[in-house]
Amino acid sequence: MVMPGSCSAAFAVFRQIEPIIVLEQLGSTLFDTALQMVVKDRCANVTDPDHPSEESQQRAITDFYMTYNLIIKLTSVIPALLLARLGDRGWRRAPIVVPLSGYLLSRCALLLVVLFGLPLKVMLAAAVVFGLSGGFSAYWPGIMTLASLGSTAADRSKVMMRVELLYGLTGLVGSLVSGHLFQLHSFSLGSGTILLCVSTLLHLLCLVFSGVLLQVRRGNSEDSEESYHLLSHASRNTRLVEAFAGMNVVNLVLLFAAAFLYDFAVGGAIEILGSFVLKSPLSWTAAQVGYGNAAGCMIFITSFVGVIVFRRCDVCDETMILIGMLSFASGIYLMSFVTTTSMFYIARSLNLFALIPMPTIRSLVSQQVPASSCGTTLTVLQMVLKLAGVAYIPTFTKIYQNTLNSLPGLVFLVSSIFTVLAMIPISIVGCRSAQKQQYVRILGD
């Protein structure tokens, strides 16, 4: 009796989205470290008569990542929208299964590059395949949509932040071991082969779980109505719905603007941070790169704890977003002056609430629309973030390359400025929400 019960419980766990999140993020963190070190090794011998050797290496690394990331972001726009539309028509697994196929193929491509010494340009072709599968732009909204449909509007921020916590915890574990796994090799297998084999296997298991075992939950009509109108029970009448319809549209525009600016700031800084730690005076090894990535994943944990604490203190969503943005702005500002590894970790410690804004913005956005349009809306938001990526990747890359010798931390100063700008539309949303609640309270009385 015990064994059948245990098997059914394990089967029930494997049918949830949590195992997929764990397997995908664990495999991705291993892949990210491997790609970073492979790119560094391949660019080590790049020479440019007009620039010193280290500067030439930095330019080669940042140029590769600029091209690689732009390909992914541009090619994934249309597939992600199509998959989101397919998901809203009832095929909820599609925005998850199809991108995971692209994940698996791209991991196999890097494994072939390491095993057979193929040119690094093969990864640009892999980026095209990954983007055409929808990539992260389709996968993450698909995950968030399933999480949203399985929760009420009141608990949605907490549920989404719990997903982010699981994502961060898994990334923390993967980052801590990735650098050491990269260094494991034998006479027949070079550095990174074992790491990439493990990453590929994890993505294969993830694809199998999502395609065969994943259970899809349906949102109920009551939650759909609640998330769409954002009104109390005392104010459910047609006149009030019409009165607040315009306000919801304005709030959506403001939330999208804040997401764009914040993603521009965060994405631009993180885009350069991976190259920044490889140059002097830091000059990190593979193990140190893994520890640095783990420090970034720790922010998932501190942000989740922050959401729990702020919720118990009755802090509204808009205020939590502002706290998270302020946390990132202060930490990334200090990063501008980092010259030692200890200073790096001090700067990262100030980012302890930096991951609160995006899931909370997604929660607020999802509450503005019915469940039947939730997946499409979240994917449109992801497309807005893609536009931010198309903007920040070349912008921050060129700023960094042109200030390598004078002020390499200038990109982090620019990032902090845009973070402060992102706080403006969120503040407006907070003021409008406060006025709306006061108006509803008066009508209820």
C-alpha positions as CSV (number, residue, x, y, z in Angstrom):
1,M,0.0,0.0,0.0
2,V,2.9,2.4,0.7
3,M,4.6,1.9,-2.6
4,P,1.5,2.6,-4.8
5,G,0.7,5.7,-2.7
6,S,4.3,7.0,-3.0
7,C,4.3,6.4,-6.8
8,S,1.0,8.2,-7.3
9,A,2.3,11.1,-5.2
10,A,5.5,11.3,-7.2
11,F,3.5,11.1,-10.4
12,A,1.3,14.0,-9.2
13,V,4.4,16.1,-8.5
14,F,5.8,15.4,-12.0
15,R,2.6,16.7,-13.5
16,Q,3.0,20.2,-12.1
17,I,5.0,23.0,-13.6
18,E,7.6,23.0,-10.8
19,P,9.7,20.1,-12.1
20,I,9.8,21.7,-15.5
21,I,11.1,25.0,-14.0
22,V,13.7,23.2,-12.0
23,L,15.0,21.1,-14.9
24,E,15.0,24.0,-17.4
25,Q,16.7,26.5,-15.1
26,L,19.3,24.0,-13.8
27,G,20.2,23.1,-17.4
28,S,20.3,26.7,-18.5
29,T,22.6,27.8,-15.7
30,L,25.1,25.1,-16.6
31,F,24.8,26.1,-20.3
32,D,25.3,29.8,-19.5
33,T,28.5,29.2,-17.7
34,A,29.8,26.9,-20.4
35,L,29.0,29.4,-23.1
36,Q,30.6,32.2,-21.2
37,M,33.9,30.3,-20.8
38,V,33.9,28.9,-24.3
39,V,33.5,32.4,-25.8
40,K,36.3,33.6,-23.5
41,D,38.6,30.8,-24.7
42,R,37.8,31.3,-28.4
43,C,38.3,35.1,-28.1
44,A,41.6,34.8,-26.1
45,N,43.8,34.9,-29.2
46,V,41.9,37.8,-31.0
47,T,44.3,40.5,-31.9
48,D,43.7,44.1,-33.1
49,P,46.7,46.3,-34.0
50,D,44.7,49.4,-32.9
51,H,43.9,48.1,-29.4
52,P,45.7,46.2,-26.6
53,S,45.1,42.5,-26.3
54,E,42.7,42.6,-23.4
55,E,40.6,45.3,-25.0
56,S,40.5,43.3,-28.3
57,Q,39.3,40.3,-26.3
58,Q,36.6,42.3,-24.6
59,R,35.5,43.8,-27.9
60,A,35.3,40.3,-29.5
61,I,33.3,38.9,-26.5
62,T,30.8,41.7,-26.4
63,D,30.4,41.7,-30.2
64,F,29.6,38.0,-30.1
65,Y,27.0,38.4,-27.3
66,M,25.5,41.4,-29.0
67,T,25.0,39.5,-32.3
68,Y,23.9,36.3,-30.5
69,N,21.3,38.0,-28.2
70,L,20.0,40.2,-31.0
71,I,19.3,37.2,-33.2
72,I,17.4,35.4,-30.4
73,K,15.3,38.5,-29.6
74,L,14.4,39.4,-33.2
75,T,13.7,35.9,-34.5
76,S,11.5,34.9,-31.5
77,V,9.0,37.7,-31.8
78,I,6.5,36.2,-34.3
79,P,6.8,32.6,-33.1
80,A,6.2,33.7,-29.5
81,L,3.1,35.6,-30.5
82,L,1.8,32.6,-32.5
83,L,2.4,30.2,-29.7
84,A,0.7,32.5,-27.2
85,R,-2.4,32.7,-29.4
86,L,-2.3,28.9,-29.7
87,G,-2.1,28.7,-26.0
88,D,-5.1,30.9,-25.4
89,R,-7.1,28.7,-27.8
90,G,-6.6,25.8,-25.5
91,W,-3.2,24.4,-26.3
92,R,-1.5,25.6,-23.1
93,R,1.4,23.2,-23.5
94,A,2.4,24.6,-26.9
95,P,4.2,27.8,-25.5
96,I,6.2,25.5,-23.2
97,V,7.0,22.4,-25.3
98,V,8.0,24.1,-28.5
99,P,10.5,26.5,-26.9
100,L,12.0,23.7,-24.8
101,S,12.7,21.9,-28.1
102,G,14.8,24.9,-29.1
103,Y,16.5,24.9,-25.8
104,L,17.6,21.3,-26.3
105,L,18.9,21.9,-29.9
106,S,21.0,24.9,-28.8
107,R,22.6,22.9,-26.0
108,C,23.4,20.2,-28.4
109,A,25.0,22.7,-30.7
110,L,27.4,24.0,-28.1
111,L,28.2,20.5,-27.1
112,L,29.2,19.8,-30.8
113,V,31.3,23.0,-30.8
114,V,33.3,21.8,-27.8
115,L,33.6,18.2,-28.9
116,F,34.6,18.8,-32.5
117,G,36.2,22.2,-32.3
118,L,33.6,23.8,-34.6
119,P,33.8,27.6,-35.1
120,L,32.0,29.8,-32.7
121,K,29.7,31.0,-35.5
122,V,27.8,27.7,-35.2
123,M,26.2,29.2,-32.1
124,L,24.8,32.0,-34.2
125,A,23.0,29.4,-36.3
126,A,21.8,27.8,-33.0
127,A,20.5,31.2,-31.9
128,V,18.4,31.3,-35.0
129,V,16.9,27.9,-34.3
130,F,16.4,28.8,-30.6
131,G,14.6,32.1,-31.6
132,L,12.4,30.4,-34.1
133,S,11.2,28.0,-31.4
134,G,9.9,31.0,-29.4
135,G,12.7,30.9,-26.9
136,F,12.3,32.4,-23.5
137,S,9.8,34.9,-24.9
138,A,7.3,32.1,-25.4
139,Y,8.4,29.7,-22.6
140,W,8.3,32.1,-19.6
141,P,4.9,33.7,-20.4
142,G,3.6,30.1,-20.9
143,I,4.8,29.2,-17.4
144,M,3.4,32.4,-15.9
145,T,0.1,31.9,-17.7
146,L,-0.3,28.4,-16.1
147,A,0.6,29.8,-12.7
148,S,-1.9,32.7,-13.2
149,L,-4.8,30.5,-14.2
150,G,-4.2,28.3,-11.1
151,S,-4.5,31.2,-8.7
152,T,-6.9,33.9,-7.7
153,A,-6.3,37.6,-8.4
154,A,-5.6,38.3,-4.8
155,D,-2.8,35.7,-4.5
156,R,-1.4,36.1,-8.0
157,S,1.6,38.3,-7.0
158,K,2.6,35.7,-4.4
159,V,2.2,32.8,-6.8
160,M,4.3,34.5,-9.5
161,M,6.9,35.4,-6.9
162,R,7.0,31.8,-5.7
163,V,7.7,30.7,-9.3
164,E,10.5,33.2,-9.4
165,L,11.8,31.9,-6.1
166,L,11.9,28.3,-7.4
167,Y,13.6,29.6,-10.6
168,G,16.2,31.4,-8.5
169,L,16.9,28.6,-6.0
170,T,17.5,26.2,-8.9
171,G,19.8,28.8,-10.6
172,L,21.7,29.2,-7.3
173,V,22.4,25.4,-7.1
174,G,23.3,25.2,-10.8
175,S,25.6,28.2,-10.7
176,L,27.5,27.0,-7.6
177,V,28.4,23.7,-9.3
178,S,28.7,24.9,-13.0
179,G,32.2,26.3,-12.7
180,H,33.5,23.1,-11.1
181,L,31.8,20.9,-13.6
182,F,33.3,22.9,-16.4
183,Q,36.8,22.2,-15.2
184,L,36.1,18.4,-15.1
185,H,37.8,16.7,-18.1
186,S,39.8,13.7,-19.2
187,F,42.3,13.1,-21.9
188,S,39.5,12.3,-24.4
189,L,37.0,15.0,-23.2
190,G,38.0,18.6,-23.0
191,S,36.8,21.2,-20.4
192,G,33.1,21.8,-20.5
193,T,32.1,18.5,-22.2
194,I,30.8,16.9,-19.0
195,L,29.0,20.1,-18.0
196,L,27.3,20.4,-21.4
197,C,26.3,16.7,-21.4
198,V,24.6,17.2,-18.1
199,S,22.8,20.3,-19.3
200,T,21.6,18.5,-22.5
201,L,20.3,15.6,-20.5
202,L,18.4,17.9,-18.1
203,H,16.7,19.7,-21.1
204,L,15.8,16.4,-22.6
205,L,14.1,15.3,-19.4
206,C,12.4,18.7,-19.2
207,L,11.0,18.3,-22.7
208,V,9.7,14.8,-21.9
209,F,8.0,16.0,-18.7
210,S,6.3,19.0,-20.4
211,G,5.1,17.0,-23.4
212,V,3.9,13.9,-21.6
213,L,3.2,14.6,-18.0
214,L,2.4,18.3,-17.6
215,Q,-1.1,18.9,-16.3
216,V,-3.0,22.1,-17.4
217,R,-5.3,23.9,-15.0
218,R,-8.2,26.0,-16.2
219,G,-9.1,29.3,-14.7
220,N,-12.7,29.7,-13.5
221,S,-15.0,32.3,-14.7
222,E,-15.2,34.0,-11.3
223,D,-11.4,34.6,-11.3
224,S,-11.6,35.8,-14.9
225,E,-14.2,38.4,-14.0
226,E,-12.3,39.5,-10.9
227,S,-9.0,39.8,-12.7
228,Y,-10.6,41.8,-15.5
229,H,-12.6,44.3,-13.6
230,L,-10.5,44.8,-10.5
231,L,-13.6,45.9,-8.7
232,S,-15.0,45.0,-5.3
233,H,-18.3,43.1,-4.9
234,A,-20.1,46.4,-4.0
235,S,-19.3,48.0,-7.3
236,R,-20.1,45.3,-9.9
237,N,-22.4,47.1,-12.2
238,T,-22.2,48.0,-15.9
239,R,-21.8,51.8,-15.3
240,L,-18.8,51.4,-13.1
241,V,-17.2,48.9,-15.5
242,E,-17.6,51.5,-18.3
243,A,-16.2,54.2,-16.0
244,F,-13.1,52.3,-15.2
245,A,-12.4,50.8,-18.6
246,G,-10.4,53.8,-19.8
247,M,-8.4,53.8,-16.5
248,N,-7.5,50.2,-17.0
249,V,-6.1,50.9,-20.4
250,V,-4.1,53.8,-19.1
251,N,-2.7,51.7,-16.3
252,L,-1.7,49.0,-18.8
253,V,0.2,51.5,-20.9
254,L,1.9,52.8,-17.8
255,L,2.8,49.3,-16.7
256,F,4.2,48.5,-20.1
257,A,6.2,51.7,-20.1
258,A,7.7,50.9,-16.7
259,A,8.5,47.3,-17.7
260,F,10.2,48.6,-20.8
261,L,12.4,51.1,-18.9
262,Y,13.2,48.7,-16.1
263,D,14.1,45.9,-18.5
264,F,16.2,48.3,-20.5
265,A,18.2,49.2,-17.4
266,V,18.5,45.7,-15.9
267,G,19.1,43.9,-19.2
268,G,21.7,46.4,-20.3
269,A,23.7,46.1,-17.1
270,I,23.5,42.3,-16.9
271,E,24.5,42.1,-20.6
272,I,27.8,43.8,-19.8
273,L,28.3,42.3,-16.4
274,G,29.4,38.9,-17.8
275,S,32.2,40.5,-19.8
276,F,33.1,43.0,-17.1
277,V,34.1,40.3,-14.6
278,L,36.3,38.6,-17.1
279,K,38.6,41.6,-17.6
280,S,41.1,43.0,-15.2
281,P,41.1,43.9,-12.4
282,L,38.6,41.1,-11.6
283,S,39.8,38.5,-14.2
284,W,37.5,35.8,-12.9
285,T,38.0,32.0,-13.4
286,A,35.2,29.5,-14.3
287,A,34.6,28.8,-10.6
288,Q,34.4,32.5,-9.8
289,V,32.0,33.0,-12.7
290,G,29.7,30.3,-11.2
291,Y,29.9,32.0,-7.8
292,G,29.0,35.3,-9.3
293,N,26.0,33.8,-11.1
294,A,25.0,32.2,-7.8
295,A,25.1,35.7,-6.1
296,G,22.7,36.9,-8.8
297,C,20.4,33.9,-8.1
298,M,20.4,34.7,-4.4
299,I,18.4,37.8,-5.3
300,F,15.5,35.5,-6.2
301,I,15.4,34.3,-2.6
302,T,15.8,37.7,-1.0
303,S,13.1,39.2,-3.3
304,F,10.7,36.4,-2.4
305,V,11.3,37.0,1.3
306,G,10.8,40.7,0.6
307,V,7.4,40.0,-1.0
308,I,6.2,37.9,1.9
309,V,7.3,40.5,4.5
310,F,5.8,43.4,2.5
311,R,2.6,41.5,2.1
312,R,2.3,41.0,5.8
313,C,2.9,44.7,6.3
314,D,0.0,45.4,3.8
315,V,2.4,47.1,1.3
316,C,0.6,47.5,-2.1
317,D,2.0,46.2,-5.3
318,E,3.0,49.6,-6.6
319,T,5.1,50.3,-3.5
320,M,6.8,46.9,-3.7
321,I,7.8,47.6,-7.3
322,L,9.3,51.0,-6.3
323,I,11.2,49.4,-3.5
324,G,12.6,46.8,-5.9
325,M,13.6,49.4,-8.4
326,L,15.3,51.5,-5.8
327,S,17.2,48.4,-4.6
328,F,18.5,47.8,-8.1
329,A,19.4,51.4,-8.8
330,S,21.5,51.7,-5.7
331,G,23.4,48.4,-6.3
332,I,24.1,49.0,-9.9
333,Y,25.3,52.5,-9.2
334,L,27.9,51.1,-6.8
335,M,28.9,48.6,-9.4
336,S,30.2,51.5,-11.5
337,F,33.1,51.8,-9.1
338,V,33.9,48.1,-8.5
339,T,37.6,47.1,-8.7
340,T,37.7,44.1,-6.4
341,T,35.7,40.9,-6.0
342,S,34.6,41.9,-2.5
343,M,33.3,45.2,-3.8
344,F,31.4,43.2,-6.5
345,Y,29.5,41.2,-3.9
346,I,28.8,44.3,-1.8
347,A,27.2,45.9,-4.8
348,R,25.2,42.8,-5.6
349,S,24.0,42.6,-2.0
350,L,22.3,46.0,-2.5
351,N,20.2,44.4,-5.2
352,L,18.4,42.1,-2.7
353,F,14.9,43.3,-3.9
354,A,15.7,43.9,-7.5
355,L,13.6,41.0,-8.8
356,I,10.4,42.1,-7.2
357,P,9.3,44.6,-10.0
358,M,8.9,42.3,-13.0
359,P,6.8,39.5,-11.6
360,T,4.7,42.1,-9.7
361,I,4.2,44.1,-12.9
362,R,3.1,40.9,-14.7
363,S,0.7,40.3,-11.8
364,L,-0.8,43.7,-12.2
365,V,-1.0,43.3,-16.0
366,S,-2.7,39.9,-15.7
367,Q,-5.4,41.4,-13.4
368,Q,-6.4,43.9,-16.2
369,V,-7.6,41.2,-18.6
370,P,-9.8,38.1,-18.7
371,A,-8.3,34.7,-18.4
372,S,-9.0,34.0,-22.1
373,S,-6.5,36.8,-23.0
374,C,-4.0,36.3,-20.2
375,G,-1.5,34.4,-22.2
376,T,-1.6,36.8,-25.2
377,T,-1.3,39.8,-22.9
378,L,1.7,38.5,-21.0
379,T,3.3,37.5,-24.3
380,V,2.7,41.0,-25.7
381,L,4.4,42.3,-22.5
382,Q,7.3,39.9,-23.2
383,M,7.5,41.4,-26.7
384,V,7.8,44.9,-25.2
385,L,10.7,43.5,-23.2
386,K,12.1,42.2,-26.5
387,L,12.0,45.7,-27.9
388,A,13.8,46.8,-24.9
389,G,16.4,44.1,-25.5
390,V,16.8,45.2,-29.1
391,A,17.5,48.7,-27.9
392,Y,19.8,48.0,-24.9
393,I,22.0,45.3,-26.4
394,P,23.7,47.5,-29.0
395,T,23.4,50.7,-26.9
396,F,25.1,49.3,-23.8
397,T,27.6,47.3,-25.8
398,K,28.9,50.3,-27.7
399,I,29.0,52.5,-24.6
400,Y,31.1,49.8,-22.9
401,Q,33.4,49.3,-25.8
402,N,34.0,53.1,-26.2
403,T,34.7,53.6,-22.4
404,L,36.8,50.4,-21.7
405,N,39.9,52.4,-20.9
406,S,38.4,55.6,-19.5
407,L,35.4,54.5,-17.4
408,P,34.2,50.9,-18.0
409,G,31.6,51.3,-15.3
410,L,29.7,54.1,-17.2
411,V,27.2,51.5,-18.4
412,F,26.1,50.9,-14.9
413,L,25.6,54.6,-14.2
414,V,23.4,54.7,-17.3
415,S,21.5,51.7,-16.0
416,S,20.8,53.4,-12.6
417,I,19.4,56.5,-14.4
418,F,17.0,54.5,-16.5
419,T,15.9,52.6,-13.3
420,V,14.9,55.9,-11.7
421,L,13.0,56.9,-14.9
422,A,11.1,53.6,-14.6
423,M,9.8,54.6,-11.2
424,I,7.8,57.5,-12.6
425,P,5.1,55.5,-14.4
426,I,4.7,53.1,-11.5
427,S,4.2,56.1,-9.2
428,I,1.5,57.3,-11.5
429,V,-0.2,53.9,-11.4
430,G,0.0,53.9,-7.6
431,C,-1.7,57.3,-7.4
432,R,-4.5,56.3,-9.9
433,S,-5.1,53.0,-8.0
434,A,-5.4,54.9,-4.7
435,Q,-7.9,57.3,-6.2
436,K,-9.9,54.4,-7.7
437,Q,-10.0,52.5,-4.3
438,Q,-11.2,55.7,-2.6
439,Y,-13.9,56.1,-5.2
440,V,-15.1,52.5,-4.9
441,R,-15.1,52.8,-1.1
442,I,-17.4,55.9,-1.3
443,L,-19.8,54.1,-3.6
444,G,-19.8,51.1,-1.3
445,D,-20.8,53.3,1.6
